[in-house]
Amino acid sequence: METKINHLEEQMAILQHEMAQMSHEVYAQQKELSHLLLEIEKLKSRLEGVQPESGILTASEDIPPPHY
């Protein structure tokens, strides 16, 4: 009986450690995701500021290649 309890306590300690590691990983991924979303917003702002005469065509202005 004593060995069963010890075994269960060991398993519980391992699971708690793994859960803490996974929680840390999720936190790190969420932090990176927030950073990437901020970068996307910055790029969208820069793209909106591009003047039409800069050579970038809109979807309606873009002419398909001759083979279409």
Backbone bond lengths (Angstrom), bond angles and torsions (degrees), N, CA, C in turn:
res aa  C-N    CA-C-N  psi(-1)  N-CA   C-N-CA  omega(-1)  CA-C   N-CA-C  phi
1 M - - - 1.449 - - 1.535 110.72 -
2 E 1.326 115.47 -42.03 1.468 120.88 179.94 1.528 111.17 -61.39
3 T 1.337 117.13 -40.71 1.464 120.28 -179.29 1.523 111.34 -68.78
4 K 1.332 117.09 -33.96 1.464 120.02 177.25 1.529 110.21 -64.15
5 I 1.311 116.02 -42.90 1.468 120.28 179.62 1.525 109.87 -64.69
6 N 1.318 116.95 -43.79 1.468 120.58 178.02 1.522 111.01 -61.32
7 H 1.333 116.02 -42.42 1.469 120.35 179.48 1.532 110.33 -62.72
8 L 1.327 116.59 -44.49 1.463 120.40 179.02 1.528 111.43 -64.28
9 E 1.324 117.17 -38.83 1.463 120.42 177.66 1.524 110.96 -64.94
10 E 1.328 117.14 -38.84 1.470 120.80 177.22 1.522 110.70 -64.37
11 Q 1.335 116.01 -45.29 1.466 119.73 179.02 1.526 110.92 -61.38
12 M 1.330 115.64 -41.46 1.464 119.61 179.99 1.528 110.93 -64.47
13 A 1.319 117.38 -40.53 1.463 120.86 178.43 1.524 110.79 -63.79
14 I 1.330 116.55 -41.54 1.470 120.70 178.19 1.521 110.20 -62.79
15 L 1.335 116.61 -45.93 1.463 120.41 -179.32 1.529 111.55 -64.05
16 Q 1.328 117.05 -38.94 1.464 119.89 177.87 1.523 110.83 -64.27
17 H 1.318 116.24 -39.91 1.470 120.33 178.36 1.528 110.48 -64.75
18 E 1.330 116.70 -45.33 1.469 120.40 179.51 1.523 111.02 -63.98
19 M 1.325 116.92 -38.50 1.459 120.25 178.98 1.529 110.57 -65.48
20 A 1.321 117.27 -39.04 1.466 120.57 177.45 1.525 110.51 -64.66
21 Q 1.333 117.10 -40.08 1.467 120.65 177.94 1.523 110.66 -64.13
22 M 1.331 116.78 -43.76 1.465 120.07 179.83 1.524 110.89 -65.24
23 S 1.319 117.14 -38.53 1.456 120.82 178.08 1.524 110.55 -62.62
24 H 1.317 116.31 -42.08 1.467 120.79 177.68 1.528 110.52 -63.22
25 E 1.321 117.06 -41.12 1.465 121.35 -179.92 1.526 110.76 -65.31
26 V 1.319 117.20 -42.30 1.467 120.97 178.01 1.530 110.04 -62.58
27 Y 1.336 117.03 -41.03 1.464 120.86 177.80 1.529 110.64 -61.53
28 A 1.331 116.57 -44.68 1.468 120.55 -179.74 1.525 110.69 -63.79
29 Q 1.330 116.87 -40.66 1.460 120.09 179.37 1.523 110.89 -67.07
30 Q 1.327 117.45 -39.21 1.462 120.45 178.31 1.525 110.90 -64.51
31 K 1.319 116.16 -39.16 1.465 120.75 178.04 1.532 110.29 -63.65
32 E 1.336 116.60 -43.75 1.463 120.68 178.70 1.523 110.85 -65.74
33 L 1.327 117.02 -40.50 1.458 121.06 178.70 1.525 110.77 -61.72
34 S 1.321 116.89 -43.07 1.470 120.35 178.03 1.524 110.76 -61.05
35 H 1.327 116.13 -41.85 1.467 120.64 178.49 1.531 110.53 -63.14
36 L 1.329 117.13 -43.94 1.464 120.51 -179.08 1.527 111.30 -66.43
37 L 1.325 117.40 -38.22 1.462 120.05 177.19 1.525 110.98 -64.23
38 L 1.312 116.92 -37.86 1.464 120.80 176.22 1.526 110.58 -63.74
39 E 1.323 117.09 -42.28 1.464 121.08 178.01 1.527 110.98 -63.63
40 I 1.326 117.53 -38.80 1.470 121.01 177.48 1.523 109.85 -62.02
41 E 1.326 116.95 -43.62 1.466 120.18 178.99 1.527 111.23 -62.48
42 K 1.321 117.24 -39.53 1.467 120.70 177.03 1.527 110.59 -62.44
43 L 1.332 116.41 -44.14 1.466 119.99 179.93 1.524 111.15 -65.62
44 K 1.333 117.10 -38.31 1.463 119.84 177.59 1.523 110.55 -62.91
45 S 1.326 116.48 -40.54 1.468 120.38 178.50 1.522 111.02 -63.84
46 R 1.330 115.75 -42.32 1.469 119.23 178.45 1.521 110.66 -64.59
47 L 1.323 117.32 -39.85 1.457 121.17 -179.14 1.527 110.79 -66.64
48 E 1.318 117.21 -37.84 1.463 120.45 177.86 1.524 111.18 -66.26
49 G 1.319 117.06 -26.54 1.455 121.20 -179.52 1.516 114.04 -83.13
50 V 1.326 117.82 -5.95 1.465 121.36 -179.47 1.525 108.98 -72.16
51 Q 1.313 115.99 131.80 1.457 121.46 -179.88 1.531 110.26 -78.13
52 P 1.330 118.00 144.88 1.469 120.79 179.76 1.526 113.49 -57.69
53 E 1.321 118.49 -32.29 1.460 120.09 -178.61 1.528 112.11 -76.43
54 S 1.309 117.77 6.86 1.463 120.11 -179.74 1.525 112.12 -78.96
55 G 1.326 117.83 -1.01 1.460 120.32 178.03 1.514 113.80 98.44
56 I 1.318 117.82 -3.63 1.460 120.68 178.27 1.521 108.03 -92.16
57 L 1.323 116.23 122.73 1.454 121.16 -179.23 1.518 110.59 -91.84
58 T 1.333 115.51 147.61 1.460 119.68 173.48 1.523 108.10 -78.56
59 A 1.312 117.27 170.74 1.465 121.49 -178.24 1.530 111.07 -61.22
60 S 1.336 117.69 -36.96 1.468 120.13 -179.37 1.531 111.96 -73.94
61 E 1.325 118.10 -24.61 1.465 121.78 -179.91 1.524 112.54 -87.17
62 D 1.305 116.85 -21.21 1.460 121.58 -175.56 1.529 110.17 -70.08
63 I 1.317 116.41 124.97 1.468 122.17 -179.11 1.526 108.31 -95.36
64 P 1.341 117.55 129.00 1.467 118.83 179.90 1.526 111.28 -67.88
65 P 1.305 117.55 156.47 1.466 121.08 178.16 1.527 110.94 -60.91
66 P 1.344 118.51 157.88 1.467 122.48 -174.84 1.529 114.37 -59.40
67 H 1.307 119.43 -26.96 1.463 119.67 -175.67 1.525 113.09 -78.09
68 Y 1.323 118.99 2.72 1.468 120.32 177.56 1.483 109.22 -94.04
